[in-house]
Every structure is written in structure tokens, then in C-alpha cells.
Amino acid sequence: MSNILVKRAWRTQLPSTQKLLLLALAEQAGDSGDAMHACWPTIDRLAEVCGVTRMTISVALNALEARGLVTRQRRAQSSSIYRLHLEAEAA
């Protein structure tokens, strides 16, 4: 868990579903090495943790990507890798 990213996610102004998803990703992201600011939960797991549908997660992920807060690296037959881009100045 990245406490730094979770704190930054809390400070980021977003609609509630996007913020909840960003917090879920930040909670799973690492702080060091190759896993820096990255995590790889499945869409099903994110939907379960956030208490929403897979479609809601997909829409929220697209919005976070469009804002530049998350980049997604899709992998064949596996969960995607999500990298968080939360700056210290997030308001």
C-alpha cells in the first residue's frame, strides 16, 4: 500500500466514483522498485472493492486516463497494469 498515493488521491478533486476508484488503485500501488506507483488488480476485483459494476469501473478508468491520473498497460490474458500519476501538488 502506498500511503503517499492514498493521501494524494484524497486531495484530488474528482467525482465520487472516480475518486473511489483512484483510492482503490492507490491502496494497492507500490512505492518502490519496478512496482513504483503501479498495481494490477482485475476489473472484477476493482468492481467488488468499490461496490459498483464492471461497466462503472470501465467508465471511471477511462475518465481517470483522460485526466492523466492513470495510465493503463493492457496485457493479454491477465489483468492490466495501472500506473498512478498523482503529483504532490494535487489539490
PyMOL CGO cylinders between C-alpha atoms (Angstrom):
from pymol import cmd
from pymol.cgo import CYLINDER

trace = [
    CYLINDER, 0.00, 0.00, 0.00, 1.18, 3.48, -0.80, 0.3, 1, 1, 1, 1, 1, 1,
    CYLINDER, 1.18, 3.48, -0.80, 0.22, 5.90, 1.95, 0.3, 1, 1, 1, 1, 1, 1,
    CYLINDER, 0.22, 5.90, 1.95, 1.65, 8.75, -0.12, 0.3, 1, 1, 1, 1, 1, 1,
    CYLINDER, 1.65, 8.75, -0.12, -0.59, 7.94, -3.08, 0.3, 1, 1, 1, 1, 1, 1,
    CYLINDER, -0.59, 7.94, -3.08, -3.65, 7.43, -0.90, 0.3, 1, 1, 1, 1, 1, 1,
    CYLINDER, -3.65, 7.43, -0.90, -3.13, 10.88, 0.66, 0.3, 1, 1, 1, 1, 1, 1,
    CYLINDER, -3.13, 10.88, 0.66, -2.69, 12.45, -2.77, 0.3, 1, 1, 1, 1, 1, 1,
    CYLINDER, -2.69, 12.45, -2.77, -5.78, 10.66, -4.08, 0.3, 1, 1, 1, 1, 1, 1,
    CYLINDER, -5.78, 10.66, -4.08, -7.83, 12.08, -1.20, 0.3, 1, 1, 1, 1, 1, 1,
    CYLINDER, -7.83, 12.08, -1.20, -6.69, 15.60, -2.15, 0.3, 1, 1, 1, 1, 1, 1,
    CYLINDER, -6.69, 15.60, -2.15, -7.58, 15.19, -5.82, 0.3, 1, 1, 1, 1, 1, 1,
    CYLINDER, -7.58, 15.19, -5.82, -10.87, 16.81, -6.82, 0.3, 1, 1, 1, 1, 1, 1,
    CYLINDER, -10.87, 16.81, -6.82, -12.92, 14.20, -8.70, 0.3, 1, 1, 1, 1, 1, 1,
    CYLINDER, -12.92, 14.20, -8.70, -16.48, 12.93, -8.98, 0.3, 1, 1, 1, 1, 1, 1,
    CYLINDER, -16.48, 12.93, -8.98, -17.19, 10.34, -6.28, 0.3, 1, 1, 1, 1, 1, 1,
    CYLINDER, -17.19, 10.34, -6.28, -16.89, 7.17, -8.38, 0.3, 1, 1, 1, 1, 1, 1,
    CYLINDER, -16.89, 7.17, -8.38, -13.61, 8.27, -9.93, 0.3, 1, 1, 1, 1, 1, 1,
    CYLINDER, -13.61, 8.27, -9.93, -12.22, 9.21, -6.52, 0.3, 1, 1, 1, 1, 1, 1,
    CYLINDER, -12.22, 9.21, -6.52, -13.28, 5.87, -5.03, 0.3, 1, 1, 1, 1, 1, 1,
    CYLINDER, -13.28, 5.87, -5.03, -11.57, 4.02, -7.88, 0.3, 1, 1, 1, 1, 1, 1,
    CYLINDER, -11.57, 4.02, -7.88, -8.44, 6.17, -7.59, 0.3, 1, 1, 1, 1, 1, 1,
    CYLINDER, -8.44, 6.17, -7.59, -8.31, 5.42, -3.87, 0.3, 1, 1, 1, 1, 1, 1,
    CYLINDER, -8.31, 5.42, -3.87, -8.72, 1.68, -4.53, 0.3, 1, 1, 1, 1, 1, 1,
    CYLINDER, -8.72, 1.68, -4.53, -5.84, 1.77, -7.01, 0.3, 1, 1, 1, 1, 1, 1,
    CYLINDER, -5.84, 1.77, -7.01, -3.66, 3.90, -4.72, 0.3, 1, 1, 1, 1, 1, 1,
    CYLINDER, -3.66, 3.90, -4.72, -4.26, 1.48, -1.86, 0.3, 1, 1, 1, 1, 1, 1,
    CYLINDER, -4.26, 1.48, -1.86, -2.83, -1.35, -3.96, 0.3, 1, 1, 1, 1, 1, 1,
    CYLINDER, -2.83, -1.35, -3.96, 0.06, 0.55, -5.57, 0.3, 1, 1, 1, 1, 1, 1,
    CYLINDER, 0.06, 0.55, -5.57, 3.67, 0.16, -4.54, 0.3, 1, 1, 1, 1, 1, 1,
    CYLINDER, 3.67, 0.16, -4.54, 6.20, 2.80, -3.52, 0.3, 1, 1, 1, 1, 1, 1,
    CYLINDER, 6.20, 2.80, -3.52, 9.50, 1.27, -4.62, 0.3, 1, 1, 1, 1, 1, 1,
    CYLINDER, 9.50, 1.27, -4.62, 11.34, -0.63, -7.31, 0.3, 1, 1, 1, 1, 1, 1,
    CYLINDER, 11.34, -0.63, -7.31, 9.67, -1.72, -10.54, 0.3, 1, 1, 1, 1, 1, 1,
    CYLINDER, 9.67, -1.72, -10.54, 6.25, -1.54, -8.89, 0.3, 1, 1, 1, 1, 1, 1,
    CYLINDER, 6.25, -1.54, -8.89, 6.56, 2.18, -8.20, 0.3, 1, 1, 1, 1, 1, 1,
    CYLINDER, 6.56, 2.18, -8.20, 3.08, 3.67, -8.34, 0.3, 1, 1, 1, 1, 1, 1,
    CYLINDER, 3.08, 3.67, -8.34, 1.78, 0.57, -10.13, 0.3, 1, 1, 1, 1, 1, 1,
    CYLINDER, 1.78, 0.57, -10.13, -0.74, -2.14, -9.39, 0.3, 1, 1, 1, 1, 1, 1,
    CYLINDER, -0.74, -2.14, -9.39, -2.55, -4.82, -11.39, 0.3, 1, 1, 1, 1, 1, 1,
    CYLINDER, -2.55, -4.82, -11.39, -5.98, -5.65, -9.93, 0.3, 1, 1, 1, 1, 1, 1,
    CYLINDER, -5.98, -5.65, -9.93, -8.62, -7.17, -12.21, 0.3, 1, 1, 1, 1, 1, 1,
    CYLINDER, -8.62, -7.17, -12.21, -11.69, -5.21, -13.24, 0.3, 1, 1, 1, 1, 1, 1,
    CYLINDER, -11.69, -5.21, -13.24, -13.77, -7.73, -11.27, 0.3, 1, 1, 1, 1, 1, 1,
    CYLINDER, -13.77, -7.73, -11.27, -11.71, -7.07, -8.14, 0.3, 1, 1, 1, 1, 1, 1,
    CYLINDER, -11.71, -7.07, -8.14, -12.00, -3.30, -8.53, 0.3, 1, 1, 1, 1, 1, 1,
    CYLINDER, -12.00, -3.30, -8.53, -15.76, -3.59, -9.03, 0.3, 1, 1, 1, 1, 1, 1,
    CYLINDER, -15.76, -3.59, -9.03, -16.04, -5.74, -5.91, 0.3, 1, 1, 1, 1, 1, 1,
    CYLINDER, -16.04, -5.74, -5.91, -13.91, -3.42, -3.76, 0.3, 1, 1, 1, 1, 1, 1,
    CYLINDER, -13.91, -3.42, -3.76, -15.73, -0.30, -4.95, 0.3, 1, 1, 1, 1, 1, 1,
    CYLINDER, -15.73, -0.30, -4.95, -19.19, -1.87, -4.81, 0.3, 1, 1, 1, 1, 1, 1,
    CYLINDER, -19.19, -1.87, -4.81, -20.04, -0.97, -8.40, 0.3, 1, 1, 1, 1, 1, 1,
    CYLINDER, -20.04, -0.97, -8.40, -20.45, -2.74, -11.75, 0.3, 1, 1, 1, 1, 1, 1,
    CYLINDER, -20.45, -2.74, -11.75, -17.70, -3.63, -14.20, 0.3, 1, 1, 1, 1, 1, 1,
    CYLINDER, -17.70, -3.63, -14.20, -19.15, -1.03, -16.59, 0.3, 1, 1, 1, 1, 1, 1,
    CYLINDER, -19.15, -1.03, -16.59, -18.91, 1.68, -13.92, 0.3, 1, 1, 1, 1, 1, 1,
    CYLINDER, -18.91, 1.68, -13.92, -15.25, 0.77, -13.35, 0.3, 1, 1, 1, 1, 1, 1,
    CYLINDER, -15.25, 0.77, -13.35, -14.55, 0.91, -17.09, 0.3, 1, 1, 1, 1, 1, 1,
    CYLINDER, -14.55, 0.91, -17.09, -16.15, 4.34, -17.43, 0.3, 1, 1, 1, 1, 1, 1,
    CYLINDER, -16.15, 4.34, -17.43, -14.30, 5.66, -14.36, 0.3, 1, 1, 1, 1, 1, 1,
    CYLINDER, -14.30, 5.66, -14.36, -10.96, 4.22, -15.59, 0.3, 1, 1, 1, 1, 1, 1,
    CYLINDER, -10.96, 4.22, -15.59, -11.45, 5.91, -18.96, 0.3, 1, 1, 1, 1, 1, 1,
    CYLINDER, -11.45, 5.91, -18.96, -12.13, 9.22, -17.19, 0.3, 1, 1, 1, 1, 1, 1,
    CYLINDER, -12.13, 9.22, -17.19, -9.04, 8.86, -14.97, 0.3, 1, 1, 1, 1, 1, 1,
    CYLINDER, -9.04, 8.86, -14.97, -6.94, 8.07, -18.05, 0.3, 1, 1, 1, 1, 1, 1,
    CYLINDER, -6.94, 8.07, -18.05, -8.34, 11.09, -19.87, 0.3, 1, 1, 1, 1, 1, 1,
    CYLINDER, -8.34, 11.09, -19.87, -7.36, 13.30, -16.91, 0.3, 1, 1, 1, 1, 1, 1,
    CYLINDER, -7.36, 13.30, -16.91, -3.84, 11.86, -16.96, 0.3, 1, 1, 1, 1, 1, 1,
    CYLINDER, -3.84, 11.86, -16.96, -4.13, 10.44, -13.44, 0.3, 1, 1, 1, 1, 1, 1,
    CYLINDER, -4.13, 10.44, -13.44, -3.80, 6.80, -14.51, 0.3, 1, 1, 1, 1, 1, 1,
    CYLINDER, -3.80, 6.80, -14.51, -2.18, 5.02, -17.42, 0.3, 1, 1, 1, 1, 1, 1,
    CYLINDER, -2.18, 5.02, -17.42, -3.19, 1.50, -18.27, 0.3, 1, 1, 1, 1, 1, 1,
    CYLINDER, -3.19, 1.50, -18.27, -0.99, -1.12, -19.87, 0.3, 1, 1, 1, 1, 1, 1,
    CYLINDER, -0.99, -1.12, -19.87, -3.21, -3.88, -21.19, 0.3, 1, 1, 1, 1, 1, 1,
    CYLINDER, -3.21, -3.88, -21.19, -1.85, -7.42, -21.11, 0.3, 1, 1, 1, 1, 1, 1,
    CYLINDER, -1.85, -7.42, -21.11, -3.17, -10.50, -22.90, 0.3, 1, 1, 1, 1, 1, 1,
    CYLINDER, -3.17, -10.50, -22.90, -4.98, -12.98, -20.66, 0.3, 1, 1, 1, 1, 1, 1,
    CYLINDER, -4.98, -12.98, -20.66, -4.08, -11.09, -17.50, 0.3, 1, 1, 1, 1, 1, 1,
    CYLINDER, -4.08, -11.09, -17.50, -5.07, -8.02, -15.56, 0.3, 1, 1, 1, 1, 1, 1,
    CYLINDER, -5.07, -8.02, -15.56, -3.85, -4.66, -16.82, 0.3, 1, 1, 1, 1, 1, 1,
    CYLINDER, -3.85, -4.66, -16.82, -1.07, -2.76, -15.11, 0.3, 1, 1, 1, 1, 1, 1,
    CYLINDER, -1.07, -2.76, -15.11, -2.21, 0.60, -13.77, 0.3, 1, 1, 1, 1, 1, 1,
    CYLINDER, -2.21, 0.60, -13.77, 0.31, 3.37, -13.08, 0.3, 1, 1, 1, 1, 1, 1,
    CYLINDER, 0.31, 3.37, -13.08, -0.81, 6.31, -10.98, 0.3, 1, 1, 1, 1, 1, 1,
    CYLINDER, -0.81, 6.31, -10.98, 0.35, 9.83, -11.75, 0.3, 1, 1, 1, 1, 1, 1,
    CYLINDER, 0.35, 9.83, -11.75, -0.51, 11.83, -8.65, 0.3, 1, 1, 1, 1, 1, 1,
    CYLINDER, -0.51, 11.83, -8.65, 1.62, 14.86, -8.07, 0.3, 1, 1, 1, 1, 1, 1,
    CYLINDER, 1.62, 14.86, -8.07, 2.34, 16.27, -4.62, 0.3, 1, 1, 1, 1, 1, 1,
    CYLINDER, 2.34, 16.27, -4.62, 0.50, 19.46, -5.59, 0.3, 1, 1, 1, 1, 1, 1,
    CYLINDER, 0.50, 19.46, -5.59, -2.83, 17.69, -6.22, 0.3, 1, 1, 1, 1, 1, 1,
    CYLINDER, -2.83, 17.69, -6.22, -5.50, 19.96, -4.83, 0.3, 1, 1, 1, 1, 1, 1,
]
cmd.load_cgo(trace, "trace")
